Amino acid sequence: METTPEPTTPAVPANAQTRLAFERTRVSYDRTMMSWIRTATSLISFGFAVYKFFQIELGITKAQPNLFIGVQEFSLLLVAAGILALLLGAADHWRNMQRLRAQDPSLPRSLSGVLTACIFAIGVLILLAVIFKE
């Protein structure tokens, strides 16, 4: 028995209330992405600040014999956690926007993706600076 697939045309909002509901949802997704960016930026900048503080003020970069984890390793963990948070937030945002755009293709694109890419690039540069800088 042959089955015909159901047509999958996106449901475009018909009235103003529905249109505003889609817009509120999109803005909510953007706010959530901006929160991810804020958290990632905090982790990245704190990791770099810790590294530079110990490097400049105390002259410590490598693991000390009495420390469980060295300054460089701790800084790397913070910066890497920030980059990971940014990637997880971006993946979640992209997935949410795809689902929303499937129902309303006329929704505008989010500019938070551009900011995410910029912060990601800065985070990777900082990670490389901590790894390769003595």
C-alpha positions as protocol buffer text, in pm:
chain_id: "A"
residue {
  index: 1
  type: MET
  ca { x: 0 y: 0 z: 0 }
}
residue {
  index: 2
  type: GLU
  ca { x: 147 y: 331 z: -107 }
}
residue {
  index: 3
  type: THR
  ca { x: 131 y: 629 z: 124 }
}
residue {
  index: 4
  type: THR
  ca { x: 156 y: 982 z: 5 }
}
residue {
  index: 5
  type: PRO
  ca { x: 349 y: 1221 z: 221 }
}
residue {
  index: 6
  type: GLU
  ca { x: 161 y: 1507 z: 374 }
}
residue {
  index: 7
  type: PRO
  ca { x: 254 y: 1847 z: 240 }
}
residue {
  index: 8
  type: THR
  ca { x: 486 y: 2034 z: 472 }
}
residue {
  index: 9
  type: THR
  ca { x: 413 y: 2396 z: 404 }
}
residue {
  index: 10
  type: PRO
  ca { x: 514 y: 2632 z: 680 }
}
residue {
  index: 11
  type: ALA
  ca { x: 230 y: 2781 z: 879 }
}
residue {
  index: 12
  type: VAL
  ca { x: 261 y: 3156 z: 834 }
}
residue {
  index: 13
  type: PRO
  ca { x: 98 y: 3354 z: 1114 }
}
residue {
  index: 14
  type: ALA
  ca { x: -242 y: 3479 z: 1007 }
}
residue {
  index: 15
  type: ASN
  ca { x: -317 y: 3758 z: 1250 }
}
residue {
  index: 16
  type: ALA
  ca { x: -139 y: 4029 z: 1444 }
}
residue {
  index: 17
  type: GLN
  ca { x: -154 y: 3847 z: 1779 }
}
residue {
  index: 18
  type: THR
  ca { x: 13 y: 3540 z: 1636 }
}
residue {
  index: 19
  type: ARG
  ca { x: 272 y: 3753 z: 1458 }
}
residue {
  index: 20
  type: LEU
  ca { x: 356 y: 3935 z: 1783 }
}
residue {
  index: 21
  type: ALA
  ca { x: 382 y: 3603 z: 1966 }
}
residue {
  index: 22
  type: PHE
  ca { x: 641 y: 3484 z: 1713 }
}
residue {
  index: 23
  type: GLU
  ca { x: 830 y: 3812 z: 1750 }
}
residue {
  index: 24
  type: ARG
  ca { x: 830 y: 3785 z: 2132 }
}
residue {
  index: 25
  type: THR
  ca { x: 962 y: 3430 z: 2105 }
}
residue {
  index: 26
  type: ARG
  ca { x: 1239 y: 3539 z: 1867 }
}
residue {
  index: 27
  type: VAL
  ca { x: 1341 y: 3825 z: 2096 }
}
residue {
  index: 28
  type: SER
  ca { x: 1339 y: 3585 z: 2390 }
}
residue {
  index: 29
  type: TYR
  ca { x: 1576 y: 3352 z: 2204 }
}
residue {
  index: 30
  type: ASP
  ca { x: 1802 y: 3649 z: 2131 }
}
residue {
  index: 31
  type: ARG
  ca { x: 1804 y: 3751 z: 2499 }
}
residue {
  index: 32
  type: THR
  ca { x: 1896 y: 3396 z: 2595 }
}
residue {
  index: 33
  type: MET
  ca { x: 2181 y: 3398 z: 2343 }
}
residue {
  index: 34
  type: MET
  ca { x: 2305 y: 3729 z: 2479 }
}
residue {
  index: 35
  type: SER
  ca { x: 2308 y: 3572 z: 2827 }
}
residue {
  index: 36
  type: TRP
  ca { x: 2524 y: 3288 z: 2694 }
}
residue {
  index: 37
  type: ILE
  ca { x: 2755 y: 3546 z: 2537 }
}
residue {
  index: 38
  type: ARG
  ca { x: 2778 y: 3741 z: 2864 }
}
residue {
  index: 39
  type: THR
  ca { x: 2863 y: 3426 z: 3059 }
}
residue {
  index: 40
  type: ALA
  ca { x: 3121 y: 3313 z: 2805 }
}
residue {
  index: 41
  type: THR
  ca { x: 3282 y: 3657 z: 2793 }
}
residue {
  index: 42
  type: SER
  ca { x: 3305 y: 3662 z: 3172 }
}
residue {
  index: 43
  type: LEU
  ca { x: 3473 y: 3323 z: 3184 }
}
residue {
  index: 44
  type: ILE
  ca { x: 3716 y: 3406 z: 2905 }
}
residue {
  index: 45
  type: SER
  ca { x: 3813 y: 3744 z: 3045 }
}
residue {
  index: 46
  type: PHE
  ca { x: 3846 y: 3616 z: 3401 }
}
residue {
  index: 47
  type: GLY
  ca { x: 4068 y: 3330 z: 3285 }
}
residue {
  index: 48
  type: PHE
  ca { x: 4292 y: 3568 z: 3096 }
}
residue {
  index: 49
  type: ALA
  ca { x: 4298 y: 3817 z: 3384 }
}
residue {
  index: 50
  type: VAL
  ca { x: 4406 y: 3544 z: 3629 }
}
residue {
  index: 51
  type: TYR
  ca { x: 4683 y: 3437 z: 3394 }
}
residue {
  index: 52
  type: LYS
  ca { x: 4809 y: 3791 z: 3336 }
}
residue {
  index: 53
  type: PHE
  ca { x: 4790 y: 3880 z: 3707 }
}
residue {
  index: 54
  type: PHE
  ca { x: 5009 y: 3589 z: 3808 }
}
residue {
  index: 55
  type: GLN
  ca { x: 5239 y: 3642 z: 3512 }
}
residue {
  index: 56
  type: ILE
  ca { x: 5294 y: 4015 z: 3563 }
}
residue {
  index: 57
  type: GLU
  ca { x: 5265 y: 4061 z: 3940 }
}
residue {
  index: 58
  type: LEU
  ca { x: 5413 y: 3738 z: 4069 }
}
residue {
  index: 59
  type: GLY
  ca { x: 5612 y: 3604 z: 3776 }
}
residue {
  index: 60
  type: ILE
  ca { x: 5434 y: 3268 z: 3798 }
}
residue {
  index: 61
  type: THR
  ca { x: 5324 y: 3091 z: 3481 }
}
residue {
  index: 62
  type: LYS
  ca { x: 5417 y: 2726 z: 3523 }
}
residue {
  index: 63
  type: ALA
  ca { x: 5286 y: 2490 z: 3789 }
}
residue {
  index: 64
  type: GLN
  ca { x: 5442 y: 2541 z: 4130 }
}
residue {
  index: 65
  type: PRO
  ca { x: 5547 y: 2234 z: 4331 }
}
residue {
  index: 66
  type: ASN
  ca { x: 5299 y: 2299 z: 4614 }
}
residue {
  index: 67
  type: LEU
  ca { x: 4999 y: 2378 z: 4391 }
}
residue {
  index: 68
  type: PHE
  ca { x: 4749 y: 2116 z: 4281 }
}
residue {
  index: 69
  type: ILE
  ca { x: 4695 y: 2290 z: 3948 }
}
residue {
  index: 70
  type: GLY
  ca { x: 4912 y: 2557 z: 3791 }
}
residue {
  index: 71
  type: VAL
  ca { x: 4808 y: 2908 z: 3703 }
}
residue {
  index: 72
  type: GLN
  ca { x: 4834 y: 2841 z: 3332 }
}
residue {
  index: 73
  type: GLU
  ca { x: 4620 y: 2526 z: 3355 }
}
residue {
  index: 74
  type: PHE
  ca { x: 4357 y: 2704 z: 3563 }
}
residue {
  index: 75
  type: SER
  ca { x: 4346 y: 2992 z: 3316 }
}
residue {
  index: 76
  type: LEU
  ca { x: 4319 y: 2749 z: 3026 }
}
residue {
  index: 77
  type: LEU
  ca { x: 4027 y: 2576 z: 3195 }
}
residue {
  index: 78
  type: LEU
  ca { x: 3840 y: 2904 z: 3243 }
}
residue {
  index: 79
  type: VAL
  ca { x: 3898 y: 3022 z: 2886 }
}
residue {
  index: 80
  type: ALA
  ca { x: 3805 y: 2681 z: 2745 }
}
residue {
  index: 81
  type: ALA
  ca { x: 3490 y: 2674 z: 2959 }
}
residue {
  index: 82
  type: GLY
  ca { x: 3395 y: 3014 z: 2818 }
}
residue {
  index: 83
  type: ILE
  ca { x: 3447 y: 2897 z: 2461 }
}
residue {
  index: 84
  type: LEU
  ca { x: 3250 y: 2579 z: 2529 }
}
residue {
  index: 85
  type: ALA
  ca { x: 2964 y: 2780 z: 2683 }
}
residue {
  index: 86
  type: LEU
  ca { x: 2960 y: 3000 z: 2376 }
}
residue {
  index: 87
  type: LEU
  ca { x: 2945 y: 2701 z: 2142 }
}
residue {
  index: 88
  type: LEU
  ca { x: 2669 y: 2533 z: 2341 }
}
residue {
  index: 89
  type: GLY
  ca { x: 2467 y: 2854 z: 2352 }
}
residue {
  index: 90
  type: ALA
  ca { x: 2514 y: 2911 z: 1979 }
}
residue {
  index: 91
  type: ALA
  ca { x: 2402 y: 2557 z: 1897 }
}
residue {
  index: 92
  type: ASP
  ca { x: 2093 y: 2593 z: 2115 }
}
residue {
  index: 93
  type: HIS
  ca { x: 2011 y: 2933 z: 1965 }
}
residue {
  index: 94
  type: TRP
  ca { x: 2052 y: 2804 z: 1610 }
}
residue {
  index: 95
  type: ARG
  ca { x: 1827 y: 2504 z: 1679 }
}
residue {
  index: 96
  type: ASN
  ca { x: 1557 y: 2721 z: 1838 }
}
residue {
  index: 97
  type: MET
  ca { x: 1566 y: 2972 z: 1555 }
}
residue {
  index: 98
  type: GLN
  ca { x: 1541 y: 2696 z: 1294 }
}
residue {
  index: 99
  type: ARG
  ca { x: 1228 y: 2559 z: 1460 }
}
residue {
  index: 100
  type: LEU
  ca { x: 1076 y: 2905 z: 1485 }
}
residue {
  index: 101
  type: ARG
  ca { x: 1169 y: 2995 z: 1128 }
}
residue {
  index: 102
  type: ALA
  ca { x: 1010 y: 2670 z: 1004 }
}
residue {
  index: 103
  type: GLN
  ca { x: 675 y: 2806 z: 1121 }
}
residue {
  index: 104
  type: ASP
  ca { x: 736 y: 3167 z: 1017 }
}
residue {
  index: 105
  type: PRO
  ca { x: 1004 y: 3213 z: 750 }
}
residue {
  index: 106
  type: SER
  ca { x: 956 y: 3590 z: 745 }
}
residue {
  index: 107
  type: LEU
  ca { x: 1120 y: 3640 z: 1086 }
}
residue {
  index: 108
  type: PRO
  ca { x: 1430 y: 3861 z: 1063 }
}
residue {
  index: 109
  type: ARG
  ca { x: 1777 y: 3718 z: 1116 }
}
residue {
  index: 110
  type: SER
  ca { x: 1940 y: 3751 z: 1454 }
}
residue {
  index: 111
  type: LEU
  ca { x: 2245 y: 3972 z: 1492 }
}
residue {
  index: 112
  type: SER
  ca { x: 2355 y: 3787 z: 1804 }
}
residue {
  index: 113
  type: GLY
  ca { x: 2522 y: 3532 z: 1575 }
}
residue {
  index: 114
  type: VAL
  ca { x: 2765 y: 3799 z: 1454 }
}
residue {
  index: 115
  type: LEU
  ca { x: 2853 y: 3890 z: 1811 }
}
residue {
  index: 116
  type: THR
  ca { x: 2891 y: 3520 z: 1894 }
}
residue {
  index: 117
  type: ALA
  ca { x: 3140 y: 3475 z: 1610 }
}
residue {
  index: 118
  type: CYS
  ca { x: 3341 y: 3779 z: 1724 }
}
residue {
  index: 119
  type: ILE
  ca { x: 3357 y: 3664 z: 2087 }
}
residue {
  index: 120
  type: PHE
  ca { x: 3446 y: 3312 z: 1973 }
}
residue {
  index: 121
  type: ALA
  ca { x: 3738 y: 3445 z: 1767 }
}
residue {
  index: 122
  type: ILE
  ca { x: 3860 y: 3656 z: 2059 }
}
residue {
  index: 123
  type: GLY
  ca { x: 3828 y: 3356 z: 2292 }
}
residue {
  index: 124
  type: VAL
  ca { x: 4033 y: 3135 z: 2061 }
}
residue {
  index: 125
  type: LEU
  ca { x: 4302 y: 3404 z: 2031 }
}
residue {
  index: 126
  type: ILE
  ca { x: 4317 y: 3435 z: 2409 }
}
residue {
  index: 127
  type: LEU
  ca { x: 4335 y: 3057 z: 2445 }
}
residue {
  index: 128
  type: LEU
  ca { x: 4628 y: 3047 z: 2202 }
}
residue {
  index: 129
  type: ALA
  ca { x: 4795 y: 3336 z: 2384 }
}
residue {
  index: 130
  type: VAL
  ca { x: 4775 y: 3151 z: 2717 }
}
residue {
  index: 131
  type: ILE
  ca { x: 4900 y: 2826 z: 2563 }
}
residue {
  index: 132
  type: PHE
  ca { x: 5195 y: 2965 z: 2368 }
}
residue {
  index: 133
  type: LYS
  ca { x: 5297 y: 3264 z: 2578 }
}
residue {
  index: 134
  type: GLU
  ca { x: 5561 y: 3209 z: 2842 }
}
